[in-house]
Amino acid sequence: MRSKIFVSAQEVAERAGVSRSAVSRTFTPGASVSAETRERVLRAAEELGYHVNHLARGLMRNESGIVCLIVSEVATPYRSALLRELTLQLQNAGKVAMFINTDRSDGSVDRALQQAIRYRADASVILSGLPDKSITQLCLRNGQRLVLINRDDDQPGPLRINLDDDEAGGRILTAFVRAGCRRLAFANSEAGTPSLMGRERGFVAGARALGMDVIVERHGWTGYEAGRVLAHRLLTAKERPDAVFCATDLLACGFMDAARHQFGLSIPDELCVAGFDDIEQASWSSYELTTFAQPVAEIASRAVEWLTKFEREDGQGDVQSIRLKAELLWRKSIRARKS
């Protein structure tokens, strides 16, 4: 037989010699309770090992404190960093994070989300552009507050947090041109998310404005092996590029390893490479990759602040949008300006 592990508020009240309501007021911020009663209740609670049942209390207020984190490509370094920051800030705000992995395309995602809704999750944060838009609609229909990160959904109600990806593509183009590069390429995955396509769009548009062409190659999911495949495609082309902007750092790492070890190219002397995300590996001496740093801490703080600041609006209201800028970090994968 399992022994009882939860102590009730009634047991604390009996130990302290006070009413059940006095125990409740003691553990309710801002509630009126005398100093003597508070001391007796807290002492009894410590002796008994009592913990407030926030789930039960929240359900009485129609709030559970649960926030779903709906994530794809969770194994990638950038997504892991964002998850870590979000969970830390949600915990600091007194929330409970519930993780839902959307890498699979079958009905398991819908079942997991339905289960979270049955637990009365107050809100959801969708961390990438990959999960289907029907997930967004399901969250809103069930009255959840919703934060969309790097997505282009246009339903009213959610907070959308995006980076100025088009602008970043134009900025790195300037760096390549100043390094004397003239044969440009963009290495992308086939995920087609708004952020990845924005970087591609900005880079290609900036090059065309300067009268330059860009070879665009896309392959697979946004990972290291895709970067290696893209390197083989681009570096065996009739006109080999001398500058490549990779849509993410993970693609760039695979691309650089293939360029050096399979093609014997010197980076940055013969080939300049840039990435996006500023994952931990980007700063390693093996890569020293020039890249754009995702403002992970700011993304998380904006999301959590919005979720905790306002009362639930049942998915109604105007679309709210925040656009952030990624900082360009200079390392050694792009050579200095040529005279």
N, C-alpha and C positions, 0 to 999 in steps of 0.2 A: 504493500500500500504506500502511495506517495504521501509524504507529510505535507501539511499546509504550509505554504510559503508566503502568503499574502496576509498582512495585518490590516484589519478594517479600521475605519475612522471611529466606529462605535467602541472598539476595544481601546483606542487611544483616549476617547472621552471618559471611559470608565476608569482607566488608570489615572487620568489627570483629575478626575472628579468634577468634570464640566459637562456641558451638553454637547450633543453631536454637532449642532450648528456652530458652537464655539470653535470646534476643531476645524470646521470648514472655513470659518472666517479667518482663522489663524494662517491658513495656507492660501488665502485669496489676497493677492496684492491690492492694497488700498482699502480693504475691509476694516470695519471698526471692531477692535478688540482691546481690552485693557492689557497693560504691560504684564501684570501678574498672571492673567489667564494665558497670555502668549507664552510666558516662561514655563508654566506648568504643562501646557500642551506640547511644546517643543521638547521638554525633558522626557515626557512620557513617550513621545514619538521616537526619540533616540533610543530609549531603553527597549522598546518593542521592535525597533527596526521598521518603522512605518514609512511608506512612500506614497505620495499622492497619486491616485489613479487618474492621470491626465486624460487618458482615452475616454473613460466614463464621463469625466467632467466636461470634456470637449463635446461629446455626443449630446449632452444635455443642452449645450449652447449651439448645437448643430455645426460644430467645428471639431475636427480631429487633430489638427496640427500636422497631418501627413501631407508631404509634397512628393509627387511622383517625378522621377528623373527618367525621361524616355530617351534612350540613347542607342545609336548605331555605331559600329566600328569602335567599340569600347576599348579594344586592345591597342589602338594607336596612341602614341605618346601625348599628342595634343588633347585628345578626348579624355585620357586619364587625368591629365593636369586640370582640366576644366571640372571634371567630376570631383576631384579632390577639393578644389576650392569651393565648389558649390556645397558639398556636404559639410565642410567645416563652417561655412557661413550660415547654413540652415541650422546646424546644431547650436551655434552661438545665438541664433534668434529663437531658440526653443522649439524648433520644428523637427520632425522626423522624416528622413529621406527614404523613399521606397524606389528601388532601382528596377527598371524594365528594359530588357535587352531587345532591340528590334532588328538584330542582324538577320533573323530568319524571316522568310516571306510568307510562311504559312499562317494558320489561324492561331498559333500560340501567342502572338503579340496581342491580338484582340482579347484572348482569354485572360492574359495577364493584366491587361488594362481594365477589363470588366471586374476582375478580382479586386484591383486597387480601388475602383469606384465603390464596390461593396463594402470596403473598409472605410468608406466615407472620406477619401482623400480630398483635401480642400483645394489643391492646386496641382498643376503639372508644369514641368519645364521640358520642352522638346529641344534637344541639344544639337540637332543637325538637320540638314535638308533632306535626308534620305527617307525617314518614315512617311508613309502615305498621308495625304491631306485628310483622309477620312478619320485619322487618329485625332487630329485637331478638332474636327467637327464633333467627334464622340465626347471629348473632354468638355467642350462648350455646352453641348446638349445636357450634360449632367451637372451643370452649374459650377464647374471648376474655374478658378482664376487660372490664366494660362500665360506662360512666357515662351516665346519662340526665339531661338538663337540661330542665326544664320539661315533663316527661312524666308520665303516670299509669300506666305499665305496672306490673303487679304480679308479674312473674315473679321467683322467688328468684334471688339472685346479684348483680344490679347495684347500684351506688350511685346513688341518685336525689337530685338537687339541684333543689329547687323554691323559689319565693318564696311568701310569704304573701299571695297575690293577693286573697283574700277580704277580708282585714284592710285592705288598701290601699283597696279600694272603699268601705269604711265610713269611713275617715279623710278621704277627699276629700269625701264627703257632708257631714261636719261643717263643712268649710271653705266649701262652697256655702251651707249654712244660715246660717252666721255672716255671710256676705256679703249676706244678705237674699233669696237665691234661693228660689223656690218651685215653679217649673215645670222639672222635671228631665228630662234625656235621657241615654241612653248610646249612643255611636256605636261600632259594632263591625264587624269583617269577618265573612265567612262561613267563615273557616278552622276555627273550632270547637276550637282547641287548649285544653288544660287551663288554661293561664295566662290566655288571653283570656276564657274563660268564667268563670274564678274572679273576675276583676275585675268582670265584669258581674253575677255572682251576689252578690258582696258589696255592690255599690252598690245593687242593687235590694232586697236584704234589709234593708239599713240604712234605706232610704227607707220601706219598708213598716212598719218598726218605729216610725217617726215619723209614720205615718198619711199618707205622701205617695206619689204614683204616679210611675213612671218610664216615659217613652216609650223603647222600645228599637228601634233600627234597625240592620240588618246589611247589608253589601254587599261583594261582591268579595273580593279578596285584601287583605292588610293594607298598603296603600300610599297614597301621596299622593292619587292620583285617586279612590280610594274615599272618602277624606275629603271631597273636593269634592262627590261624589254624595250622601253622607250629609247634608252641609250643606243641599243643595237639598231633600232630602226633609223634614228636620226643620224648616227655616226657612220652608217653605211650608205647614206643618201648620196646622190650624184654631187650635190653641193653641200658639203658638211658644214653645219653651223659653227660659228665661233663664240656664240653666246646663247645660253638656254635658261629660260625662266621656268622653274618647276612649280607646279601649283601648290605643292606642300613640301616640307622638309624631308618627309619620309621618301617621297619620290626622288628628291634631290640626292639623298644619301645613296640610294640604289644606282642612280644615274652616274654619280661621281665615281663610285667603285668600279662600275663597268668601264667608264671612260679611261680610267687609269690602268686597270689591270687587264682588260681585254684589248684595249686600243692603244695603250701606251702613251696617252695624252697627258701633258702637264697642265695642271690647273693652278693658277689662272693664266699661265703664259700662252698656252695654245687654245684654251677653252675657258670661258667665264661662265659661272653657274650661280644662280640665286634660287632661294626657296621661300617658303612662307610658313609661319607658325612659331619659330624659335623653340623647337623641342630641345630637350637636354642634349641630344646627340649632335645638334648643329654646332655647338661650341667645342666639341671634342677636337683634339689635335688632328685626328684623321680627316676631318672635314673643314673645320673653321669656315663655316658656311655663312655668307652674307644673306640675311633673311629679314623678314618682317616679324616682329614680336606681337603675337596676339595679346591684347590686354586682358588676360584671364581673370585677374583679381577684380578688375573694374566690371567686367561682364557679370561675374558672380554677384558682386555687391549691388549692382543696379537691379539685377533680377530679384534678389532677396529683399532689398529695400522696397521695391514695388509690391511684392507679395505681402509684406507685413505692414505696409503703411496704410492701405485702404481696406475698407470693408468689402466683402464679396459683392460683386455687381451682377452675378448670375449670367456672365458671359455677354452682357450688353454694354453698349457704349462705343465711342469712336475708336478707331485703330490708333494705338499709341506706338511711336517708333523712336528708337534711339540709334544713332549712327556714330560709331567710334572709329578712330584712326589708329592704324597699326604703325608702330615705330620701326624705322629701317635701321637694322644693326649691321654695321660694317665689320666684316672680318676679312678673310684672305682669298675667297673664291672668285673675287673680281679684281682684276689688276688695276693699278693706279692709272690715272689719266695719261694718255699718250700725247706727246707734244706735236 
